[in-house]
Amino acid sequence: MAPTLLDSFVKIRERYLYLTEVEAYGGSDDEASHAHRRLTPRNKVMFEEVGRLYVYFTYGMHNCVNVVAHRDGEAGAVLIRSGVGLYWKDDELHVEPILGPGRVGKYLGVTPIDSGVDVVPSVKPETDVTSLPYLIGRDPELSSCIYQHLNMVKSVEINAGPRVGISKANDKHWRFCLSSSSLVSKFRVAKPKKNRQMFTDLR
């Protein structure tokens, strides 16, 4: 049975996502980042106040969810790649892995219109925050409850490694995920892009 704390938390939030896999992206120091070259209308949120959503549409079908995170005067964001979804249905708690950034965006129901929304509350935890659409936090009791629902008996650790599906800045091990393969997306290496100069020479 879910603890009282989880019961009250989920009733406040329609959807909750326990993070299991994220990737960090920097600014000018990170060739794989949207903010690598310059500020644009698309990436401007990455240069703004930390703790805000940065959502972009990709592959013509997916909304990828990021949380802005960087040092003062810089740009950056953390992509949420996977998590464990928790929601109430028919007075029963449902717990299911949500693997991959596309599925995360669909589960949370966010779109680029949500970019800029502050996800870090400026109120105390015990204060009523029902007006906030999102909330970031960490709770050991909640983690234990999730592991029980997923029948996970072994403790999990946090691993760091290269990011998924990028062809640049592969030396940055900025992907952080739980050690359980059932809670993270499948790792894949990006295929190198064809040499554009080669096609130019053939014309």
C-alpha positions in Angstrom: 0.0 0.0 0.0 1.3 3.4 -0.9 2.5 5.6 2.0 0.4 8.6 3.2 3.0 11.0 1.8 2.8 9.5 -1.7 -1.0 9.4 -1.5 -1.3 13.1 -0.8 1.4 14.0 -3.3 -0.1 12.1 -6.3 -3.6 13.5 -5.6 -2.1 17.0 -5.9 -0.3 16.2 -9.1 -2.1 14.5 -12.0 1.1 13.0 -13.1 4.4 12.3 -11.3 7.7 11.2 -12.8 10.5 9.7 -10.8 13.7 10.4 -12.8 15.9 7.5 -13.7 17.9 8.8 -16.7 19.0 12.3 -17.7 21.5 14.0 -19.9 23.2 17.4 -19.4 23.9 19.8 -22.2 26.0 22.9 -21.8 26.4 26.1 -23.8 29.3 27.3 -26.0 31.5 24.5 -24.5 29.3 21.8 -25.8 29.0 21.1 -29.5 26.0 18.8 -29.0 24.0 21.5 -27.3 21.3 23.6 -28.9 23.0 26.6 -27.2 26.4 25.9 -28.7 26.5 28.6 -31.3 24.3 31.5 -30.3 21.0 32.5 -28.7 18.0 31.9 -31.0 14.2 32.1 -30.5 14.2 28.3 -30.1 16.9 28.0 -27.4 16.5 31.3 -25.6 15.1 29.5 -22.5 18.4 27.7 -22.0 20.0 31.1 -21.4 17.4 32.2 -18.8 16.7 31.4 -15.2 17.5 27.9 -14.0 14.7 25.6 -13.0 12.5 26.4 -16.0 11.2 24.0 -18.7 12.8 23.9 -22.1 10.7 21.8 -24.5 11.5 21.2 -28.1 9.8 19.3 -30.9 11.9 16.8 -32.8 11.6 14.1 -35.6 8.2 15.5 -36.4 6.5 13.7 -33.5 8.3 14.0 -30.1 8.3 16.7 -27.5 11.5 16.5 -25.5 11.5 17.8 -21.9 14.5 19.6 -20.4 15.0 21.6 -17.2 17.3 24.6 -17.5 20.5 24.3 -15.5 23.7 26.2 -15.8 26.2 28.5 -14.1 25.6 32.2 -13.9 26.2 33.9 -17.3 26.1 30.6 -19.2 23.5 28.4 -20.9 22.5 24.8 -20.4 19.7 22.3 -19.7 19.2 18.7 -18.6 17.2 16.4 -20.9 14.9 14.0 -19.1 15.4 10.7 -20.9 13.5 8.2 -18.7 11.6 7.9 -15.5 9.0 6.0 -13.6 5.5 7.3 -14.0 3.0 7.3 -11.1 -0.7 8.2 -11.5 -4.0 7.3 -9.9 -6.7 5.5 -11.8 -9.9 4.0 -10.3 -8.5 4.7 -6.8 -5.4 2.6 -7.5 -1.8 3.6 -7.9 -0.2 2.7 -11.2 3.5 2.6 -11.5 5.2 2.1 -14.9 8.6 2.8 -16.5 8.5 5.6 -19.1 11.6 5.0 -21.3 12.9 7.4 -23.8 12.5 11.3 -24.1 9.7 11.0 -26.6 7.6 8.9 -24.2 8.5 11.2 -21.3 7.1 14.2 -23.2 3.9 12.3 -24.2 3.4 11.0 -20.6 3.7 14.5 -19.1 1.7 16.1 -21.9 4.0 19.0 -22.5 4.6 20.9 -25.7 7.0 23.8 -26.7 4.3 26.1 -25.5 5.3 25.0 -21.9 8.9 26.3 -22.4 9.7 28.8 -19.7 7.4 27.3 -17.0 9.1 27.4 -13.6 9.3 23.8 -12.2 11.0 24.7 -9.0 8.5 26.0 -6.4 9.5 29.0 -4.3 7.2 27.8 -1.4 7.8 25.5 1.5 7.0 21.8 0.9 4.1 21.8 3.5 2.5 24.8 1.8 -0.4 24.2 -0.6 1.1 24.1 -4.1 -1.9 22.8 -6.1 -1.6 25.8 -8.5 1.8 24.6 -9.7 1.7 22.5 -12.9 5.1 20.8 -12.2 7.2 20.1 -9.2 10.8 18.8 -8.8 11.8 17.1 -5.6 13.3 14.0 -4.1 11.9 11.8 -1.4 13.5 8.5 -0.1 10.1 7.2 1.0 8.7 7.7 -2.4 11.8 5.9 -4.0 11.3 2.9 -1.7 7.6 2.7 -2.6 8.5 2.7 -6.4 11.0 -0.1 -6.0 8.4 -2.1 -4.1 5.8 -1.7 -6.9 8.4 -2.7 -9.5 9.5 -5.7 -7.4 13.1 -4.4 -7.3 14.9 -6.1 -4.5 18.5 -5.0 -5.3 19.6 -1.5 -4.6 20.5 0.7 -7.6 23.4 3.0 -8.2 23.8 6.1 -10.4 26.1 5.6 -13.4 27.7 8.2 -15.6 28.5 7.7 -19.3 28.4 9.2 -22.8 25.2 10.7 -24.1 22.8 8.9 -26.4 22.6 9.3 -30.2 24.9 12.3 -30.6 27.8 12.6 -33.1 29.6 15.4 -31.4 31.2 16.0 -27.9 31.1 12.2 -27.2 34.0 12.7 -24.7 31.6 14.3 -22.3 30.1 11.7 -20.0 27.1 13.7 -19.0 24.5 11.0 -19.1 23.4 10.0 -15.6 21.2 7.0 -15.0 20.2 4.3 -12.6 22.1 1.0 -13.0 19.0 -1.0 -13.6 18.6 -1.5 -17.4 14.8 -1.9 -17.0 14.6 1.8 -15.9 16.6 3.5 -18.7 16.4 3.8 -22.5 18.5 1.7 -24.8 21.9 3.2 -25.5 22.8 3.8 -29.1 25.6 5.6 -30.9 24.7 8.2 -33.5 25.7 7.3 -37.1 28.2 9.8 -38.5 26.8 12.3 -40.9 27.9 12.0 -44.5 30.6 14.3 -45.6 28.9 17.2 -47.4 32.1 18.2 -49.1 32.3 14.9 -50.8 28.9 15.5 -52.5 30.0 19.1 -53.4 33.1 17.7 -55.2 31.0 15.4 -57.3 28.8 18.2 -58.8 
